[in-house]
Amino acid sequence: MIKFFSRLEKTRNVIVVIFGILLVTSMIFFGVSVLELRNTAATVRSTETAAKVGSEYITVGELVRQKENLSIFYGGRAPESRLILDGMIRDRIIRQEAKRLGLTASDAEVAEEIRRNNTPDDGSPFDLKRYEQNVVERYGSIRAYEEMVRDQVSARKLEAFITAGVTVSEEEILEDFKRRNTKFDLTYVSVNVQDLAKTIKPTEEELKEYFEKNKANYYIPDPQKKIKYIYIETAKIGEKLQISDEELKAEYEKLPEDKKEAGIQGQQIVLRVIKPEFDAQVLEKAENLVKQARKDGEIVSEETFAELARGYSEDPNTARNGGRIPGLIRKNPNNPSDPYQRLLSMKEGEITEPIKYGERYYILRRGPSVPKTFEMAKKELEVSLRNRRSYSAAVELARKVAEELKQTKDVEGTAKKFVSEANSTLKEMIRETDFVKPGDDVPNIGISPQFEEGIAKLNEPNDVGDPIPIRGGFAIPLLVEKRDPRDATFEEVKDKVTEAFKTEKARSLLEEVAKSIASGASTLEQLSAIAESKGLKAEEATNFILGSPLGSGASAGTSKELEDRIWTLKVGEVTNQPIKVGDNFYIVGLKKREEANMEEFAKQRDDLMRSALFQKRSEVFFDYIASVRRRLEAEGRIKIYKEAINKVDGLDAET
């Protein structure tokens, strides 16, 4: 099998040449200079040493290639070079430890692994041509692919050897099951800056004193302009448009096939990173789960993934349903960092590598597509068509209004002339700003570079600008008055001063207020009453499960300390000390506790035992490799060349 793969080298060479031509063409098309291409290629080929592990070297070229591969996988955002290098060092340590203990995979074991991973599941004949293309395209060469497989098999053998004596007890998995499945009804107070700031009522004198101390922060370096403008609202114009079913059906027929999908189904396995120092350990566990899921090939069945999700996922809401993600996953260009978006570019049954998002690692599986019928798409099509037509009509109307206003300089008269065509009232059409400067959050407009650019050329009273796209429509501006750069007056920035004062004050009082509430509340009723006396509100959490964030919005969070304290609370008891989670504090009382279902434990026992054993072995192996690394570092057998790494980071900064 190994010799067989060597025949693919000729195929590889042809493909690499073609790929190089396409790469250069695409980079020129997208504006990448020949110099940038030369610099990147030189770095990829660099043999400069980035790190040395025992007798093995890791070159800058290898580090750059690994970073490029991860950048593609992570949508252009590769991890930091040092983190990638740490992973490469770890791989070298595992390889060397396996060799030292006589556990390096043999050629026969590598061939068997390759054969097992690349035999079609449906019984169809082995497609040699397709296989050759996949290997060369994904791994660059047969040798690279073989060595990668050898390292994977060697790592499994080493882990099995090191962790052979690891066991888990019934008590361990029972305790873990109870913690993950016991439900709590809680009364709690979240003491956070945002809520506490709302309770602070500063006096005029306090605000003026704060303003004088921080006056330099409120200097106005740019000219300020007062603008009166006519607003053309796109939606108002759209309300008058008539759209028939025939037009909508024609729109539906023009949709590409991928747009005729309502969305796709998906499954997930979620692993929590309780502390930053456990990140690598959790990542390793996630990678092992991916390997376990793919043991029979790249396409993973729904049930295979569901079994792993039920046994290993730490998201209780989806784990019990085999990892099924509620609802459908749809394309969302406004949130490209959403890990679920990756499923849209995958084949049904494929799973992702571990994805770090927030304080969790996700492993996702693509499920089947759900078709979108005309009736399902009708409303969406109507909105889209109406928006396009109303936008075109609004553009034309805004142009006519601007021409008229430039002639008359009369905002009220011009608005009155076009009020019917705009399908609005004069009150809706005529708006006026306060004195504004670049970067200001303008009411009804927001922070808008387009608006700032549109009024930049207005310097004399009654100057009129061209139509400016703003939120919901277009603005046709007229300059009322202009002020030059200067020190702000207190009245001009009073709102900003008030917000800054309250936030700063709240931050300084946070712990004091939290301790005051906790020390005085020995019952749930007292907790609510004392919170109210501080201007805060006691909230309720029903069926709370450990591992879930407590609270809502930006202030929601959890921690091991918080979960441990909730676990030990008795019904009616309140924590006598506030618990810090991030920048916030929690005081928690227990109203009701519903113990875990032991019948369900009996059903899941075997899966839980496997999951716990897998996790414990992963932890032991992680600790073992970490200890080997510490020993090698102490002996001077691991060297990291920071200057070389800085060159890789410098390349990132340039691009």
Secondary structure, 3 states (H helix, E strand, C coil): CHHHHHCHHHHHHHHHHHHHHHHHHHHHHCCCCHHHHHHHHHHHCCCCEEEEECCEEEEHHHHHHHHHHHHHHCCCCCCCHHHHHHHHHHHHHHHHHHHHCCCCCCHHHHHHHHHHHCCCCCCCCCCHHHHHHHHHHHHCCHHHHHHHHHHHHHHHHHHHHHCCCCCCCHHHHHHHHHHHHCEEEEEEEEECHHHHHHHCCCCHHHHHHHHHHCHHHHEECCCEEEEEEEEEEHHHHHCCCCCCHHHHHHHHHCCCHHHHEEEEEEEEEEEECCCHHHHHHHHHHHHHHHHHHCCCCCCCCHHHHHHHHHHHCCCHHHHCCCCECCCCECCCCCCCCCHHHHHHHCCCCCECCCEEECCEEEEEEEEEEEECCHHHHHHHHHHHHHHHHHHHHHHHHHHHHHHHHHHHCCHHHHHHHHCCCCCCCHHHHEEEEEEECCCCCECCCECCHHHHHHHHCCCCCCCECCCEEECCEEEEEEEEEEECCEECCCCCCHHHHHHHHHHHHHHHHHHHHHHHHHHHCCCHHHHHHHHHHCCCCCEEEEEEECCCCECCHHHCECCHHHHHHHHHCCCCCECCCCEEECCEEEEEEEEEEECCCHHHHHHHHHHHHHHHHHHHHHHHHHHHHHHHHHHHHHCCCEEECHHHHHHHHHHHHHC
